[in-house]
Amino acid sequence: MNTPTKRLASLDILRGFILFLLVFLQPVAWTLLQTIGTPWAQTLSYQLDHEVWAGFRFWDLVMPLFLFISGASMPFSFSKLMREGGKAAVYKKVTKRFFILWLLGMVVQGNLLGFNLDAIYLYTNTLQAIAAGYLITALIITNCRLKAQIATAAILLVAYAIPMMLCGDYSPEGNLAGRIDAAVLGRFRGDPTYSWLLSSLTFGVTVWLGALAGQFIRQGKTEPAKTAVRLMYMGLGLTVAGLLWSLDMPIIKRIWSGSMTLFSGGLCFLTLALFYWWIDVKGHSRGLEWLKIYGMNSIVAYMLGEVVNFRSAVESVSYGLAPWLGDYYGAWLTLGNFSVIFLILYAMYHCRYFIKI
């Protein structure tokens, strides 16, 4: 158990907002909208799913935000580690976190708990993308000053982009990132429309962008209003740069293209700027504090939402509602499932029990 000291409220609330989207709003709203089935409901549900290939929907922002916010907290946690134990303490924490995230990622999408070797996938989950990006970013920010960090991030983008441009196209079948995954991972590869190995370079840039935002906030804590503006301008610049790059390299989340990295990174900066300005600069956290229930136990929230199914428990005490709810009974079970998760997280938060890795 860890009891946190004073923290940046906007980071915890934004992290909680991301997890609330993941393990409550999206699954409940999507199920309900699919049941309603009207044109307006289909329009909304379209935004609550990932783009099939090229393009960008609202739901495509959630994974970049997850990576980005994991990087935003690194300058704060690493500075404490550096004071207490130097780089050795940082590397120890990074190594531990990398392997735990990787293992949890295999639990979520690798059928590890099914003890079925034929269905185990080595690298196909958001937590593993965070692990890869976290490792890359840790090496960058512990060994480079700001200008060198920017140069290293640019090199990572170039190292991703040039092979992609020269050795294939940007189609699901012809892109180099997908072919590398197929050749290296073989039967341990998951969804063939997603790519992970080469995309680790751009995962690293996304997490580093979060760390860059964290450095801005940490260095500008005496002038928070100017810091919020700085975050906003950075977000606008990255968003425009991503859109311009998309004229040559499309925005494709499934292979985490370079334009996707910059475009989504810009939106992440703008989102953090809004939360930071409203919560930490203006002091308006009323009505938002409850999101810390998710944000302070983010890994627990994610794992419960992805691995544990409480629908049968909900059905065992509410099956009598099935005739009354009709087609909406499935939406009721989904609501009940994620409400149970919320109650578990609320109990942990109320008891000040926070699980960190």
C-alpha positions as CSV (number, residue, x, y, z in Angstrom):
1,M,0.0,0.0,0.0
2,N,1.2,3.5,-0.8
3,T,-0.3,6.7,0.6
4,P,0.5,9.5,-1.9
5,T,2.0,12.8,-0.8
6,K,1.0,16.1,-2.4
7,R,0.4,15.5,-6.1
8,L,-0.4,17.5,-9.2
9,A,-4.2,17.4,-9.1
10,S,-4.7,17.8,-12.8
11,L,-2.6,14.7,-13.6
12,D,-4.6,12.5,-11.2
13,I,-7.9,13.8,-12.5
14,L,-7.0,13.5,-16.1
15,R,-5.7,10.0,-15.5
16,G,-9.0,9.3,-13.8
17,F,-10.9,10.7,-16.7
18,I,-9.1,8.4,-19.1
19,L,-9.8,5.4,-17.0
20,F,-13.5,6.4,-16.5
21,L,-13.8,6.5,-20.3
22,L,-12.1,3.1,-20.6
23,V,-13.9,1.2,-17.8
24,F,-17.3,2.8,-17.6
25,L,-18.5,5.4,-20.1
26,Q,-17.4,3.8,-23.4
27,P,-18.5,0.2,-22.8
28,V,-21.8,1.3,-21.2
29,A,-22.6,4.0,-23.7
30,W,-21.6,1.9,-26.7
31,T,-23.8,-1.0,-25.7
32,L,-26.7,1.3,-25.1
33,L,-26.3,3.2,-28.4
34,Q,-26.0,-0.1,-30.3
35,T,-29.3,-1.2,-28.8
36,I,-31.0,2.1,-29.6
37,G,-29.8,1.8,-33.2
38,T,-31.1,5.1,-34.5
39,P,-29.0,7.2,-36.9
40,W,-28.0,9.7,-34.1
41,A,-27.0,6.7,-31.9
42,Q,-25.0,5.2,-34.6
43,T,-23.2,8.5,-35.2
44,L,-22.2,8.7,-31.5
45,S,-21.2,5.0,-31.3
46,Y,-19.0,5.5,-34.4
47,Q,-16.9,8.0,-32.3
48,L,-16.7,5.4,-29.5
49,D,-14.9,2.9,-31.6
50,H,-11.4,2.9,-33.3
51,E,-10.9,3.9,-36.9
52,V,-10.7,0.9,-39.2
53,W,-7.5,2.2,-40.8
54,A,-6.5,5.7,-41.9
55,G,-8.3,8.5,-40.1
56,F,-9.0,9.6,-36.5
57,R,-12.0,9.3,-34.2
58,F,-12.6,10.4,-30.7
59,W,-11.9,7.0,-29.3
60,D,-8.5,7.0,-31.0
61,L,-7.3,9.7,-28.6
62,V,-7.7,7.5,-25.5
63,M,-4.7,5.2,-26.0
64,P,-2.4,8.2,-26.8
65,L,-3.6,10.0,-23.7
66,F,-2.9,6.8,-21.6
67,L,0.7,6.8,-22.9
68,F,1.1,10.5,-22.7
69,I,-0.1,10.8,-19.1
70,S,2.3,8.0,-18.1
71,G,5.1,10.1,-19.3
72,A,3.8,13.3,-17.7
73,S,4.4,12.0,-14.2
74,M,7.9,10.8,-14.9
75,P,9.8,14.1,-14.3
76,F,8.2,14.3,-10.8
77,S,8.8,10.7,-9.8
78,F,12.3,10.5,-11.3
79,S,13.5,13.7,-9.6
80,K,12.8,12.2,-6.2
81,L,14.5,8.9,-7.2
82,M,17.5,10.8,-8.5
83,R,17.8,12.7,-5.2
84,E,17.5,9.5,-3.1
85,G,19.5,7.0,-5.1
86,G,20.8,8.4,-8.4
87,K,20.4,6.8,-11.8
88,A,20.6,3.3,-10.3
89,A,17.4,3.9,-8.4
90,V,15.7,5.2,-11.6
91,Y,16.9,2.2,-13.6
92,K,15.7,-0.2,-10.9
93,K,12.2,1.3,-10.9
94,V,12.1,1.4,-14.7
95,T,13.1,-2.2,-15.1
96,K,10.6,-3.4,-12.5
97,R,7.8,-1.4,-14.0
98,F,8.6,-2.5,-17.5
99,F,8.4,-6.2,-16.7
100,I,5.2,-5.8,-14.6
101,L,3.4,-3.9,-17.3
102,W,4.6,-6.4,-19.9
103,L,3.3,-9.3,-17.9
104,L,0.0,-7.6,-17.2
105,G,-0.4,-6.9,-20.9
106,M,0.0,-10.6,-21.6
107,V,-2.7,-11.3,-18.9
108,V,-5.1,-8.9,-20.6
109,Q,-4.8,-9.9,-24.2
110,G,-2.5,-12.9,-24.3
111,N,-4.7,-15.6,-22.8
112,L,-2.0,-16.2,-20.2
113,L,-4.6,-17.1,-17.6
114,G,-6.0,-19.7,-19.9
115,F,-2.8,-21.7,-19.8
116,N,-3.1,-22.1,-23.5
117,L,0.4,-21.8,-25.2
118,D,-1.2,-21.7,-28.6
119,A,-3.2,-18.5,-27.8
120,I,-0.4,-16.5,-26.0
121,Y,0.6,-13.3,-27.8
122,L,3.9,-11.6,-26.8
123,Y,3.3,-8.0,-27.8
124,T,-0.3,-6.8,-28.5
125,N,-1.6,-4.6,-25.7
126,T,-1.7,-1.0,-24.5
127,L,0.1,-1.8,-21.3
128,Q,3.0,-3.3,-23.3
129,A,3.1,-0.1,-25.5
130,I,3.3,1.9,-22.3
131,A,6.1,-0.4,-21.1
132,A,8.1,0.1,-24.3
133,G,7.5,3.9,-24.4
134,Y,8.3,4.2,-20.7
135,L,11.6,2.4,-21.1
136,I,12.6,4.5,-24.1
137,T,11.6,7.8,-22.4
138,A,13.4,6.9,-19.2
139,L,16.6,6.4,-21.0
140,I,16.1,9.8,-22.8
141,I,15.2,12.0,-19.9
142,T,17.8,10.5,-17.5
143,N,20.7,10.9,-19.9
144,C,19.8,14.0,-22.0
145,R,19.2,17.7,-21.5
146,L,16.2,19.2,-23.1
147,K,17.8,20.0,-26.5
148,A,19.3,16.5,-26.7
149,Q,15.9,15.0,-25.8
150,I,14.2,16.9,-28.6
151,A,16.9,15.7,-31.0
152,T,16.6,12.1,-29.8
153,A,12.8,12.2,-30.3
154,A,13.3,13.5,-33.8
155,I,15.7,10.7,-34.6
156,L,13.2,8.1,-33.4
157,L,10.6,9.6,-35.7
158,V,13.0,9.5,-38.6
159,A,14.1,6.0,-37.8
160,Y,10.4,5.0,-38.0
161,A,9.5,7.1,-41.0
162,I,12.3,6.4,-43.5
163,P,12.0,2.6,-43.6
164,M,8.2,2.9,-43.7
165,M,8.5,5.3,-46.7
166,L,11.1,3.2,-48.6
167,C,10.0,-0.3,-47.9
168,G,6.3,-0.6,-48.6
169,D,3.2,1.5,-48.5
170,Y,0.6,2.5,-45.9
171,S,-2.0,-0.2,-46.6
172,P,-2.9,-2.9,-44.1
173,E,-1.1,-5.6,-46.1
174,G,1.9,-3.6,-47.5
175,N,3.1,-1.5,-44.6
176,L,6.6,-2.4,-43.3
177,A,5.7,-2.3,-39.6
178,G,3.1,-5.1,-40.1
179,R,5.5,-7.2,-42.1
180,I,8.1,-6.9,-39.4
181,D,5.6,-8.1,-36.8
182,A,4.6,-11.0,-38.9
183,A,8.2,-12.1,-39.5
184,V,9.5,-11.7,-35.9
185,L,6.4,-12.6,-33.8
186,G,5.0,-15.2,-36.1
187,R,2.2,-17.1,-34.4
188,F,2.7,-15.1,-31.2
189,R,1.3,-12.1,-33.0
190,G,-2.2,-10.9,-32.2
191,D,-4.5,-8.9,-34.4
192,P,-2.6,-8.6,-37.8
193,T,-4.0,-5.1,-38.4
194,Y,-2.0,-3.8,-35.5
195,S,1.8,-3.3,-35.4
196,W,4.0,-3.1,-32.4
197,L,7.7,-3.7,-32.8
198,L,8.6,-0.8,-35.2
199,S,5.9,1.2,-33.6
200,S,7.7,1.0,-30.3
201,L,9.8,3.9,-31.6
202,T,6.7,6.1,-31.9
203,F,5.3,4.8,-28.7
204,G,8.5,6.2,-27.1
205,V,7.9,9.6,-28.7
206,T,4.4,9.7,-27.4
207,V,5.4,8.9,-23.9
208,W,8.3,11.3,-24.2
209,L,5.9,14.1,-25.2
210,G,4.1,13.5,-22.0
211,A,7.4,13.7,-20.1
212,L,8.2,17.0,-21.9
213,A,4.8,18.3,-20.7
214,G,5.7,17.2,-17.2
215,Q,9.0,19.0,-17.5
216,F,7.3,22.2,-18.6
217,I,4.9,22.0,-15.6
218,R,7.7,21.2,-13.1
219,Q,10.0,24.0,-14.3
220,G,7.1,26.5,-14.6
221,K,5.4,25.9,-11.2
222,T,6.1,29.5,-10.1
223,E,4.2,30.8,-13.2
224,P,1.5,28.2,-13.8
225,A,-0.6,30.5,-16.0
226,K,2.3,30.9,-18.4
227,T,2.9,27.2,-18.3
228,A,-0.7,26.5,-19.3
229,V,-0.3,28.8,-22.3
230,R,3.0,27.1,-23.2
231,L,1.3,23.7,-23.1
232,M,-1.5,25.1,-25.4
233,Y,0.9,26.5,-28.0
234,M,2.9,23.3,-28.0
235,G,-0.3,21.3,-28.5
236,L,-1.4,23.6,-31.4
237,G,2.0,23.3,-33.1
238,L,2.1,19.5,-32.8
239,T,-1.5,19.2,-34.1
240,V,-0.8,21.3,-37.2
241,A,2.5,19.4,-37.8
242,G,0.7,16.1,-37.6
243,L,-1.9,17.2,-40.0
244,L,0.7,18.5,-42.5
245,W,2.7,15.2,-42.2
246,S,-0.5,13.3,-42.8
247,L,-0.6,14.6,-46.4
248,D,2.3,12.2,-47.0
249,M,2.1,9.7,-44.2
250,P,-1.6,9.1,-43.2
251,I,-2.8,9.2,-39.6
252,I,-3.1,5.5,-38.7
253,K,-3.4,4.5,-35.1
254,R,-3.0,0.8,-35.8
255,I,0.6,1.3,-36.9
256,W,1.1,4.4,-34.8
257,S,2.4,6.4,-37.8
258,G,4.6,9.4,-37.4
259,S,1.7,11.8,-38.3
260,M,-0.5,10.0,-35.7
261,T,2.2,10.5,-33.1
262,L,2.4,14.2,-33.7
263,F,-1.3,14.8,-34.2
264,S,-2.4,12.8,-31.2
265,G,0.4,14.2,-29.1
266,G,-0.8,17.7,-29.9
267,L,-4.3,16.8,-28.8
268,C,-2.8,15.3,-25.6
269,F,-1.0,18.6,-24.9
270,L,-4.2,20.6,-25.5
271,T,-6.2,18.3,-23.2
272,L,-3.5,18.5,-20.4
273,A,-3.4,22.3,-20.9
274,L,-7.1,22.5,-20.3
275,F,-7.1,20.3,-17.2
276,Y,-4.0,22.0,-15.8
277,W,-5.4,25.5,-16.4
278,W,-8.8,24.7,-15.0
279,I,-7.7,22.7,-12.0
280,D,-4.2,23.7,-10.9
281,V,-4.2,27.3,-12.2
282,K,-7.8,28.3,-11.5
283,G,-8.3,25.9,-8.6
284,H,-11.6,24.6,-10.0
285,S,-11.6,20.9,-9.0
286,R,-15.2,20.8,-7.6
287,G,-17.2,18.1,-9.4
288,L,-14.0,16.5,-10.7
289,E,-12.4,15.1,-7.6
290,W,-14.4,11.8,-7.9
291,L,-12.3,11.0,-11.0
292,K,-9.4,10.4,-8.7
293,I,-11.2,7.2,-7.7
294,Y,-10.1,5.9,-11.1
295,G,-6.9,7.9,-11.4
296,M,-5.3,6.9,-8.1
297,N,-5.7,3.2,-8.9
298,S,-5.4,3.3,-12.7
299,I,-3.7,-0.1,-13.2
300,V,-6.3,-1.8,-10.9
301,A,-9.1,-0.1,-12.8
302,Y,-7.7,-1.1,-16.2
303,M,-7.1,-4.8,-15.2
304,L,-10.6,-5.1,-13.6
305,G,-12.2,-3.6,-16.6
306,E,-10.3,-5.9,-19.1
307,V,-10.0,-9.1,-17.2
308,V,-12.7,-9.6,-14.6
309,N,-16.4,-10.0,-15.7
310,F,-19.0,-9.2,-13.0
311,R,-22.0,-9.6,-15.4
312,S,-22.9,-13.0,-14.0
313,A,-23.0,-11.6,-10.5
314,V,-25.2,-8.7,-11.7
315,E,-27.5,-11.1,-13.6
316,S,-27.8,-13.4,-10.6
317,V,-29.5,-10.7,-8.6
318,S,-31.4,-8.9,-11.4
319,Y,-32.5,-11.6,-13.9
320,G,-36.1,-10.8,-13.1
321,L,-35.7,-7.5,-14.9
322,A,-35.0,-9.2,-18.3
323,P,-38.7,-9.3,-19.4
324,W,-39.2,-5.7,-18.4
325,L,-36.0,-4.4,-20.1
326,G,-36.2,-6.5,-23.2
327,D,-33.4,-5.5,-25.7
328,Y,-31.9,-3.2,-23.1
329,Y,-31.2,-6.0,-20.6
330,G,-27.7,-6.4,-22.1
331,A,-27.0,-2.7,-21.5
332,W,-28.2,-3.1,-18.0
333,L,-25.8,-6.0,-17.4
334,T,-22.9,-3.9,-18.8
335,L,-23.9,-1.0,-16.6
336,G,-24.0,-3.3,-13.6
337,N,-20.6,-4.8,-14.4
338,F,-18.8,-1.5,-14.6
339,S,-20.7,-0.2,-11.6
340,V,-19.3,-3.0,-9.5
341,I,-15.8,-2.1,-10.6
342,F,-16.5,1.5,-9.6
343,L,-17.6,0.4,-6.2
344,I,-14.4,-1.6,-5.7
345,L,-12.3,1.3,-6.7
346,Y,-14.3,3.6,-4.5
347,A,-13.8,1.3,-1.5
348,M,-10.0,1.3,-2.2
349,Y,-10.0,5.1,-2.5
350,H,-12.0,5.6,0.7
351,C,-9.6,3.3,2.6
352,R,-6.6,5.2,1.1
353,Y,-5.3,1.9,-0.5
354,F,-3.4,2.7,-3.7
355,I,-1.6,0.0,-5.7
356,K,1.4,1.4,-7.7
357,I,3.9,-0.4,-9.8
